Amino acid sequence: MTQQVSNQDTNSNQNISDLNQESKRFTDSSSLGLLGGVKGLFFGIVIGILVTLAGSRLILDSKSQQNTSNIKKTALPAKPVAGSVTATEVNISAIPRALKGSGSVTAIELIPVLSQATGLQITEVLADNGDFVKSGQVIARLNDRTLRAQLAQAEADVAAARARLQELLAGNRPEEIARAKQNVNFAEAEVSRATSELDLARKRVRRNQNLEVAGAITRDRLDEILNQERIKNADLQKARANAIEARERLAELQAGARSEVIARSRAELARAEAQMLLAREQLNNATITAPVSGEIARRNAKVGNTTTSFSQTPLFEIIEGGRLELQVKIPETELNALRAGQKVQISSDSNSNLNFFGTVREIDPVVDAESRLGKVKIDLPQNNSLKPGMFLEASILTDTAPGLSVPVSAVIPEDGDRGIVYKLENGDLVKAVAVKMGEILPNKEVEILSGLEAGDRIVVKGAGYLKNGDRVQVVQN
């Protein structure tokens, strides 16, 4: 380089010498020409100035080249360190493979609560939407005054029927039997008296018949006596009938109630008890209770409304056990990869806090003939943020396969599934590498589909503050 500068100086001196000689020749020729004198002197001065300027420029260019050469010989200072970072290697991990789908949240069992007592006014509502109730808990009451009166009447009828049956089963009292015996004795005495009177009447008839033949009495008198005989005969028949009735009554009292009478009394009691149970059930229906434990999904009952028939809108709807499911439609070609018990990652586009795992509970055996989609039912965990009708995304984990993974914090996300990772080179220099991301893994790592290789060392902590080509100091995490 020194030799080159020396040569340039020699060339500059030669150029200056040539210009001086040219100026001298011009001056000489000017002094001999027709234009000599002042004009020649003027041109000589101008040429001298030009020669001087040219020489100065050549000298300055030579010095500039020499200074540039000296600067190139001076060493550049080292690039400063950007900061301290932590690093890790790109690992080969078991990457879960999943089927994507979306669907709506619905209750596994939605139980309607209806009023079996129609035409009654709602007087009290004790549960509201979102409340968790237990089986048998009172959630509403109806006006039951009429039903209470009907129950009281039915209970009185049961008491009367039961007393009648007990009376029949207990039998007759001794006093009644003694009275019946007296009646029998009296009836038999009446029979004896009527028999005697009839015998006497018959004797009178025979005597008067003889008298009538002898002409001692008239025919009219005989007819009167014959009529008295007939009356006495009727009295005897009546006395005998009364005696038979008295003896039968005594026999009934001594034998007790007949089986058919007892059976009829039992039937009357059963009918009265059935009416009482019906009245009691109607009264119980005036108190609305939760048929199952669960969450109130919808309350339609309002104080002042009147209950209607069973086919109308239910008073309440209860999610049994608060259990919800996500129903997702999956193409029929992918259904064979699914089975009950598989884990499902659940998320929501509208709510980033909804991110959890569910479980495949059931795969509908019927595929929709038009859409060719099968329904998959996914059990959801208890979560107060989940409501029926919500739209969620599902990722059903079907199997695993080896793949590259890095910590999520090592990737600076860009558009979509693209991102930037800073790769360590030569120990402390970083290189920005574009990567394509895959599945988000449960251990706070992300799958890397392209851009890195297994064993590459990448920056983790501090990656967000780097740029391509920075020098870093790697420290232990």
C-alpha positions as CSV (number, residue, x, y, z in Angstrom):
1,M,0.0,0.0,0.0
2,T,3.0,2.4,0.8
3,Q,4.5,1.6,-2.6
4,Q,1.2,2.5,-4.3
5,V,1.0,5.9,-2.5
6,S,4.7,6.6,-3.4
7,N,3.9,5.9,-7.1
8,Q,1.0,8.2,-6.9
9,D,3.2,11.0,-5.5
10,T,5.7,10.5,-8.3
11,N,3.0,10.7,-10.9
12,S,1.6,13.9,-9.4
13,N,5.1,15.5,-9.5
14,Q,5.5,14.4,-13.1
15,N,2.2,16.0,-14.0
16,I,3.1,19.3,-12.3
17,S,6.5,19.3,-14.2
18,D,4.7,18.7,-17.5
19,L,2.2,21.6,-16.8
20,N,5.1,24.0,-16.0
21,Q,6.9,23.1,-19.2
22,E,3.7,23.6,-21.2
23,S,3.2,27.0,-19.5
24,K,6.8,28.0,-20.4
25,R,6.3,27.0,-24.1
26,F,3.0,28.9,-24.2
27,T,4.7,32.0,-22.7
28,D,7.5,31.9,-25.1
29,S,5.2,31.5,-28.1
30,S,3.0,34.3,-26.7
31,S,6.0,36.7,-26.5
32,L,6.8,36.1,-30.2
33,G,3.2,36.3,-31.6
34,L,1.2,39.2,-32.8
35,L,-0.7,39.3,-29.5
36,G,2.2,39.8,-27.2
37,G,2.4,42.4,-24.5
38,V,-0.4,42.6,-21.9
39,K,-2.5,40.0,-23.5
40,G,0.2,37.4,-23.4
41,L,0.8,38.3,-19.8
42,F,-2.8,37.7,-18.9
43,F,-3.0,34.3,-20.4
44,G,0.2,33.3,-18.7
45,I,-1.2,34.2,-15.3
46,V,-4.4,32.2,-15.9
47,I,-2.5,29.2,-17.0
48,G,-0.3,29.4,-13.9
49,I,-3.3,29.5,-11.6
50,L,-4.8,26.4,-13.3
51,V,-1.5,24.5,-13.0
52,T,-1.2,25.4,-9.3
53,L,-4.9,24.2,-8.5
54,A,-4.4,20.9,-10.4
55,G,-1.2,20.2,-8.5
56,S,-2.9,20.9,-5.1
57,R,-5.8,18.6,-6.0
58,L,-3.5,15.7,-6.9
59,I,-1.5,16.2,-3.6
60,L,-4.8,16.1,-1.6
61,D,-6.1,13.0,-3.4
62,S,-2.8,11.3,-2.6
63,K,-3.0,12.1,1.1
64,S,-6.7,11.1,1.2
65,Q,-5.9,7.7,-0.2
66,Q,-3.1,7.3,2.3
67,N,-5.4,8.1,5.2
68,T,-8.0,5.6,3.9
69,S,-5.4,3.0,3.8
70,N,-4.4,3.8,7.4
71,I,-8.1,3.6,8.6
72,K,-8.5,0.1,6.9
73,K,-5.4,-1.1,8.8
74,T,-7.1,-0.1,12.2
75,A,-9.2,-3.0,13.7
76,L,-13.1,-2.5,14.2
77,P,-14.4,-2.5,17.8
78,A,-16.4,-5.6,18.9
79,K,-20.3,-5.5,18.7
80,P,-21.8,-4.9,22.2
81,V,-23.8,-7.7,24.0
82,A,-27.6,-7.3,23.7
83,G,-28.4,-8.9,27.1
84,S,-28.7,-12.0,29.2
85,V,-31.0,-14.8,28.0
86,T,-31.9,-18.4,28.8
87,A,-31.7,-21.1,26.1
88,T,-32.9,-24.7,25.5
89,E,-32.7,-27.3,22.9
90,V,-35.4,-28.2,20.4
91,N,-36.8,-31.5,21.7
92,I,-38.6,-34.4,20.1
93,S,-41.9,-34.9,21.9
94,A,-45.0,-37.0,21.7
95,I,-47.3,-34.7,19.8
96,P,-51.0,-35.4,20.2
97,R,-53.1,-35.6,17.0
98,A,-56.6,-34.3,17.2
99,L,-59.8,-34.0,15.3
100,K,-61.2,-30.5,15.2
101,G,-64.9,-29.6,15.6
102,S,-67.3,-27.2,17.0
103,G,-70.8,-27.4,18.5
104,S,-73.3,-26.1,21.1
105,V,-73.5,-26.8,24.8
106,T,-76.6,-28.5,26.0
107,A,-77.9,-30.3,29.1
108,I,-77.4,-34.0,29.2
109,E,-80.8,-34.3,30.9
110,L,-83.1,-31.3,30.9
111,I,-86.0,-32.2,33.3
112,P,-89.3,-30.2,33.0
113,V,-91.1,-29.4,36.2
114,L,-94.9,-29.4,35.6
115,S,-97.8,-28.8,37.9
116,Q,-100.2,-31.8,38.3
117,A,-102.7,-29.6,40.1
118,T,-104.4,-27.5,37.4
119,G,-106.4,-24.3,37.9
120,L,-104.5,-23.3,41.0
121,Q,-102.9,-19.9,41.5
122,I,-99.2,-19.6,42.2
123,T,-98.7,-17.9,45.5
124,E,-94.9,-18.3,46.0
125,V,-91.8,-18.9,43.8
126,L,-88.7,-20.0,45.8
127,A,-86.1,-20.6,43.0
128,D,-84.7,-18.7,40.1
129,N,-82.5,-19.2,37.0
130,G,-79.0,-20.5,37.9
131,D,-80.0,-21.7,41.4
132,F,-78.8,-25.2,42.3
133,V,-81.6,-27.1,44.0
134,K,-81.7,-30.5,45.7
135,S,-84.2,-33.3,45.0
136,G,-87.4,-32.7,47.0
137,Q,-86.6,-29.1,47.7
138,V,-89.7,-26.8,47.6
139,I,-89.3,-24.4,44.6
140,A,-92.9,-23.0,44.4
141,R,-96.3,-23.1,46.2
142,L,-99.9,-23.0,45.0
143,N,-103.2,-21.8,46.7
144,D,-104.3,-25.0,48.5
145,R,-107.3,-23.9,50.7
146,T,-109.9,-25.8,48.7
147,L,-107.7,-28.9,48.6
148,R,-107.3,-28.8,52.4
149,A,-111.0,-28.8,52.9
150,Q,-111.5,-31.7,50.5
151,L,-108.8,-33.7,52.4
152,A,-110.6,-33.0,55.8
153,Q,-113.9,-34.4,54.4
154,A,-112.2,-37.5,53.0
155,E,-110.5,-38.2,56.3
156,A,-113.9,-37.9,58.1
157,D,-115.5,-40.4,55.6
158,V,-112.6,-42.8,56.3
159,A,-113.1,-42.6,60.1
160,A,-116.9,-43.4,59.7
161,A,-116.3,-46.4,57.5
162,R,-113.6,-47.8,59.7
163,A,-115.9,-47.5,62.8
164,R,-118.7,-49.4,61.0
165,L,-116.4,-52.2,60.1
166,Q,-115.0,-52.4,63.6
167,E,-118.5,-52.7,64.9
168,L,-119.4,-55.5,62.6
169,L,-116.2,-57.4,63.5
170,A,-116.7,-56.9,67.2
171,G,-120.1,-58.7,67.1
172,N,-123.4,-57.9,69.0
173,R,-123.6,-56.9,72.6
174,P,-125.2,-59.3,75.2
175,E,-128.0,-56.8,75.9
176,E,-129.1,-57.0,72.3
177,I,-129.1,-60.8,72.3
178,A,-131.2,-60.8,75.6
179,R,-133.7,-58.4,74.1
180,A,-133.9,-60.6,71.0
181,K,-134.7,-63.6,73.2
182,Q,-137.5,-61.7,74.9
183,N,-138.9,-60.8,71.6
184,V,-138.9,-64.5,70.6
185,N,-140.7,-65.4,73.8
186,F,-143.3,-62.7,73.3
187,A,-143.8,-63.8,69.7
188,E,-144.3,-67.4,70.7
189,A,-146.8,-66.4,73.4
190,E,-148.7,-64.5,70.8
191,V,-148.8,-67.6,68.7
192,S,-150.2,-69.6,71.6
193,R,-152.9,-67.0,72.3
194,A,-153.9,-66.8,68.7
195,T,-154.0,-70.6,68.5
196,S,-156.4,-70.8,71.5
197,E,-158.6,-68.1,70.2
198,L,-158.8,-69.8,66.8
199,D,-159.8,-73.1,68.5
200,L,-162.5,-71.4,70.4
201,A,-163.8,-69.7,67.2
202,R,-164.0,-73.0,65.5
203,K,-166.0,-74.6,68.3
204,R,-168.5,-71.7,68.1
205,V,-168.8,-72.3,64.4
206,R,-169.7,-76.0,64.9
207,R,-172.3,-75.2,67.6
208,N,-174.0,-72.5,65.6
209,Q,-174.0,-74.6,62.5
210,N,-176.1,-77.1,64.3
211,L,-178.4,-74.4,65.7
212,E,-178.8,-73.0,62.3
213,V,-179.9,-76.4,61.0
214,A,-182.4,-76.7,63.8
215,G,-183.7,-73.2,63.0
216,A,-182.6,-71.8,66.3
217,I,-180.5,-69.0,64.7
218,T,-180.6,-67.2,61.5
219,R,-178.2,-67.6,58.6
220,D,-176.8,-64.1,59.2
221,R,-175.8,-64.9,62.8
222,L,-173.9,-68.0,61.5
223,D,-172.1,-65.9,58.9
224,E,-170.9,-63.5,61.7
225,I,-169.5,-66.4,63.7
226,L,-167.8,-67.8,60.6
227,N,-166.1,-64.4,59.9
228,Q,-164.8,-64.3,63.5
229,E,-163.2,-67.7,62.9
230,R,-161.4,-66.3,59.8
231,I,-160.1,-63.3,61.7
232,K,-158.7,-65.5,64.5
233,N,-157.0,-67.7,61.8
234,A,-155.4,-64.5,60.3
235,D,-154.2,-63.4,63.8
236,L,-152.6,-66.8,64.3
237,Q,-150.7,-66.6,61.0
238,K,-149.4,-63.2,61.8
239,A,-148.3,-64.3,65.3
240,R,-146.5,-67.2,63.8
241,A,-144.7,-64.9,61.3
242,N,-143.6,-62.6,64.0
243,A,-142.3,-65.5,66.0
244,I,-140.3,-66.7,63.0
245,E,-138.8,-63.2,62.5
246,A,-137.9,-62.9,66.2
247,R,-136.2,-66.3,66.2
248,E,-134.2,-65.3,63.0
249,R,-133.1,-62.0,64.6
250,L,-132.0,-63.8,67.6
251,A,-130.0,-66.3,65.5
252,E,-128.4,-63.4,63.6
253,L,-127.4,-61.7,66.8
254,Q,-126.0,-64.9,68.3
255,A,-124.1,-65.7,65.0
256,G,-122.8,-62.2,64.5
257,A,-122.5,-60.2,61.2
258,R,-122.6,-62.1,58.0
259,S,-119.5,-62.4,55.8
260,E,-121.0,-60.5,52.9
261,V,-122.0,-57.6,55.2
262,I,-118.4,-57.4,56.5
263,A,-117.1,-57.6,53.0
264,R,-119.4,-54.7,51.9
265,S,-118.2,-52.7,54.9
266,R,-114.6,-53.4,54.0
267,A,-115.2,-52.1,50.5
268,E,-116.8,-48.9,51.7
269,L,-113.8,-48.3,53.9
270,A,-111.4,-48.9,51.0
271,R,-113.3,-46.5,48.8
272,A,-113.2,-43.8,51.6
273,E,-109.4,-44.4,52.0
274,A,-108.8,-44.0,48.3
275,Q,-110.7,-40.7,48.2
276,M,-108.6,-39.6,51.1
277,L,-105.3,-40.5,49.4
278,L,-106.4,-38.7,46.2
279,A,-107.3,-35.6,48.2
280,R,-103.9,-35.8,50.0
281,E,-102.1,-36.2,46.7
282,Q,-103.8,-33.2,45.2
283,L,-102.9,-31.2,48.3
284,N,-99.2,-32.4,48.0
285,N,-99.3,-31.3,44.3
286,A,-99.9,-27.7,45.5
287,T,-96.3,-27.7,46.7
288,I,-93.9,-27.8,43.8
289,T,-90.7,-29.6,44.5
290,A,-87.6,-30.4,42.5
291,P,-87.8,-33.9,41.1
292,V,-84.0,-34.1,40.8
293,S,-81.0,-32.3,42.0
294,G,-79.6,-29.8,39.5
295,E,-79.4,-26.3,38.2
296,I,-82.4,-24.2,37.3
297,A,-82.0,-23.6,33.6
298,R,-85.2,-21.7,33.1
299,R,-88.0,-20.4,35.4
300,N,-91.4,-19.7,33.8
301,A,-93.4,-19.7,37.1
302,K,-94.6,-16.3,38.2
303,V,-96.6,-15.3,41.3
304,G,-100.3,-14.8,40.4
305,N,-100.2,-17.1,37.3
306,T,-102.6,-20.0,37.2
307,T,-101.4,-23.6,36.5
308,T,-102.6,-25.2,33.3
309,S,-102.7,-28.7,31.8
310,F,-99.6,-30.9,31.6
311,S,-99.0,-30.1,27.9
312,Q,-98.4,-26.4,28.6
313,T,-95.1,-24.6,29.4
314,P,-93.4,-26.2,32.4
315,L,-93.0,-24.1,35.5
316,F,-89.2,-24.8,35.7
317,E,-86.6,-26.7,33.7
318,I,-83.7,-28.3,35.6
319,I,-80.4,-29.5,34.3
320,E,-80.0,-32.8,36.2
321,G,-76.9,-32.7,38.3
322,G,-75.8,-29.5,36.5
323,R,-74.3,-31.8,33.9
324,L,-73.6,-30.3,30.5
325,E,-72.3,-31.7,27.3
326,L,-70.9,-30.4,24.0
327,Q,-72.4,-31.9,20.9
328,V,-69.9,-31.8,18.0
329,K,-70.4,-32.9,14.4
330,I,-67.6,-35.0,12.9
331,P,-67.3,-36.3,9.3
332,E,-68.2,-40.0,9.1
333,T,-64.8,-40.8,7.6
334,E,-63.1,-39.8,10.9
335,L,-65.5,-41.4,13.3
336,N,-63.5,-44.7,13.5
337,A,-60.7,-42.8,15.2
338,L,-63.0,-41.9,18.1
339,R,-64.0,-43.8,21.2
340,A,-65.6,-43.1,24.5
341,G,-63.2,-41.8,27.1
342,Q,-60.9,-39.8,24.8
343,K,-59.7,-36.4,26.1
344,V,-61.0,-33.3,24.4
345,Q,-59.5,-29.8,24.6
346,I,-62.3,-27.3,24.8
347,S,-61.9,-23.6,23.9
348,S,-64.0,-20.5,23.0
349,D,-63.2,-17.9,20.4
350,S,-65.3,-15.3,22.3
351,N,-63.9,-16.1,25.8
352,S,-60.2,-16.8,26.3
353,N,-60.8,-18.0,29.9
354,L,-62.8,-21.0,28.7
355,N,-60.0,-23.4,28.0
356,F,-60.2,-26.8,29.7
357,F,-60.5,-30.5,28.9
358,G,-63.6,-32.7,28.5
359,T,-64.2,-36.4,27.8
360,V,-65.9,-38.2,24.9
361,R,-69.0,-39.8,26.5
362,E,-71.0,-41.1,23.5
363,I,-70.7,-41.4,19.7
364,D,-74.1,-41.3,18.1
365,P,-74.6,-44.6,16.1
366,V,-76.6,-42.8,13.4
367,V,-74.9,-40.6,10.8
368,D,-76.9,-37.8,9.2
369,A,-77.8,-39.0,5.7
370,E,-77.6,-35.5,4.1
371,S,-74.5,-34.0,5.8
372,R,-72.7,-37.3,6.3
373,L,-71.8,-36.0,9.8
374,G,-71.9,-38.0,13.0
375,K,-72.7,-36.5,16.4
376,V,-70.2,-36.8,19.2
377,K,-71.3,-36.1,22.8
378,I,-68.6,-34.7,25.1
379,D,-68.9,-34.5,28.9
380,L,-68.0,-31.0,30.2
381,P,-66.7,-30.3,33.7
382,Q,-68.5,-28.2,36.2
383,N,-67.9,-24.5,35.3
384,N,-70.0,-21.6,36.2
385,S,-69.2,-19.9,33.0
386,L,-70.7,-22.7,30.9
387,K,-74.3,-22.1,29.8
388,P,-76.6,-24.1,27.5
389,G,-76.5,-22.8,24.0
390,M,-72.9,-21.6,24.1
391,F,-70.8,-22.3,21.0
392,L,-67.4,-23.9,21.7
393,E,-64.5,-25.4,19.8
394,A,-63.3,-28.9,20.4
395,S,-60.1,-30.7,19.7
396,I,-60.4,-34.4,20.2
397,L,-57.1,-36.1,21.0
398,T,-57.0,-39.3,19.0
399,D,-53.3,-40.5,19.2
400,T,-49.7,-39.2,19.4
401,A,-46.8,-39.0,17.1
402,P,-43.1,-37.8,17.5
403,G,-42.5,-34.2,16.6
404,L,-40.4,-31.2,17.5
405,S,-41.5,-28.9,20.3
406,V,-40.2,-25.8,22.0
407,P,-41.5,-23.7,24.9
408,V,-44.3,-21.3,23.9
409,S,-42.4,-18.4,25.4
410,A,-39.6,-19.0,22.9
411,V,-41.8,-18.2,19.9
412,I,-42.7,-14.6,18.9
413,P,-46.0,-15.1,17.1
414,E,-46.8,-13.4,13.8
415,D,-49.7,-14.0,11.5
416,G,-51.7,-17.2,12.0
417,D,-49.5,-20.2,12.8
418,R,-46.3,-18.4,11.9
419,G,-43.7,-17.1,14.3
420,I,-40.1,-16.1,14.9
421,V,-37.5,-18.1,17.0
422,Y,-34.0,-16.9,17.8
423,K,-31.5,-19.6,17.2
424,L,-28.1,-19.5,18.8
425,E,-25.1,-19.7,16.5
426,N,-21.3,-19.6,17.3
427,G,-22.2,-19.7,21.0
428,D,-23.5,-16.1,21.5
429,L,-24.9,-14.8,18.2
430,V,-28.6,-15.1,17.5
431,K,-30.3,-15.7,14.2
432,A,-34.0,-15.0,13.6
433,V,-35.6,-18.1,12.2
434,A,-39.2,-18.2,10.8
435,V,-41.1,-21.2,12.0
436,K,-44.5,-22.8,11.5
437,M,-46.4,-23.8,14.6
438,G,-48.7,-26.8,15.1
439,E,-50.5,-28.1,18.2
440,I,-50.4,-26.3,21.5
441,L,-49.2,-28.9,24.0
442,P,-50.4,-29.1,27.7
443,N,-46.9,-28.7,29.1
444,K,-46.7,-25.0,27.9
445,E,-44.9,-26.1,24.7
446,V,-45.9,-25.8,21.1
447,E,-45.2,-28.1,18.1
448,I,-42.8,-26.8,15.5
449,L,-43.7,-28.1,12.0
450,S,-40.9,-26.4,10.1
451,G,-37.9,-24.0,10.5
452,L,-35.9,-25.9,13.2
453,E,-34.2,-29.2,13.7
454,A,-33.9,-31.4,16.8
455,G,-30.9,-30.3,18.9
456,D,-31.0,-26.7,17.8
457,R,-30.4,-24.3,20.7
458,I,-32.9,-21.4,20.9
459,V,-33.5,-18.4,23.1
460,V,-36.3,-18.8,25.6
461,K,-36.4,-16.0,28.2
462,G,-35.6,-12.6,26.6
463,A,-36.5,-13.6,23.1
464,G,-38.9,-10.7,22.8
465,Y,-36.1,-8.1,23.2
466,L,-33.8,-9.4,20.5
467,K,-33.2,-8.8,16.8
468,N,-31.3,-10.7,14.2
469,G,-27.5,-10.7,14.7
470,D,-27.5,-9.7,18.3
471,R,-24.9,-11.1,20.7
472,V,-26.2,-12.5,23.9
473,Q,-25.0,-13.8,27.2
474,V,-26.6,-17.2,27.9
475,V,-27.3,-17.8,31.6
476,Q,-28.9,-20.8,33.5
477,N,-32.6,-20.6,33.9
